[in-house]
Amino acid sequence: MAIHAAIREPVGAPIRALGYMVIGSDRLEDWDGFATRLLGMQRVDRGAGMRAFRMDDRSQRLLVARGAAPATIGWEVADAAALDALAARLEAAGTPVAWGSRALAAERQVTALITFRDPQGTPLEAFHGGQRAETPFSPGRPISGFRTGPLGMGHAVLHVADADALLPFYRDLLGFGVTDWSRKPYPLYFFHVNGRHHSFAMVGSGRSGLHHFMVELGSLDDVGQGHDIARMEEGRLAYGLGRHTNDWMTSFYANTPSGFFVEYGWGARVVDPATWQPHETHDGPSLWGHERYHLPEEGRARMRALAMDAAARGVRVPDPAPPPLAAVCGWADAVIGRE
């Protein structure tokens, strides 16, 4: 399709970060252990039928609730005017929008929000005024902290039936900037809304639903120790430790109690949205590692072949030099300020 020759940066992108994820599940106790003992999030009380988890100075970043949709992505905008403008933009384009009730805003711990869906039916929310916690972040296991702040919670990746068909919605309507894309082993589009290499991506796998969400840590040792914890649980490790070609992140993937993955990583690149040039990549998703334990042998062999091809061509990316954790983590800012 000619669409790849016309990849461009949109003007006036209203969304500035991935703010939160909402997961629908009856396995609340399993999520408790997964989010705290493996990921290192802090559980906070939100009432019966619900679990909420902190990653930083926000009152919550992950919400797991009985009866909710399998996965809802919450996008942050700057203020009430930006939320009004986004709602008007969506409605003008024919996308139905509903304003969240006070009860829903309280549940999400935000000032106001709208709800809508992408053309595939994925539940999306946009909000402003994410509430700050009154107490310091206390991780569920010893970690250095999560890279959040202006970069947001992390990133979310969707399975989609047709990635090319959804491109105009996310790029042109929501205003996401295309970072890069590839065609192997399937169509993949990566989008930025701030300096994080991608806050959103979609995989043209022919399926629908959440593939994974990612959280980034302040230390490679956080990731390595998480990898060891995941290996101790039968069936927990989905991808082994590896490094991605496009965002340079070193990470592993864990199977969640809901059946999708969480990527647990460190060292991703930061881009400049004002000067970034979208481009096609040809080196496969991983420079090395990321053995796909969840795939049958045929699929694992195909992914290994892509990595071996990159190795044979001597593909390398720069060693990571991420900014100090305090530059992108409100929790760390507060700790340093007190000290």
Protein Blocks (a to p, Z undefined) as FASTA:
>chain_A
ZZlmmgccdehiabfbdfbdcdddfklmlmmmmmmmmnopacddebehiacddfblbfbf
bdcdehiafbdcddddfblmlmmmmmmmmmmnopacddddfklmmmnopabdcddddfko
pacdddehiacdfbdcddfbdcfbdcehjnonbdcddddfblmlmmmmmmmmnopacfbd
cfbfbdcddddfbfbfblbdcddehpacjfbdcdddfbfklmmmmmmmmmmpghkambdc
dddfklopacdddddfkopacdddehiacddfkloccdddfebjbfggjiafkbcfklmm
mmmmmmmmmmmnopacdddddddfklmpmklmmmmmmZZ
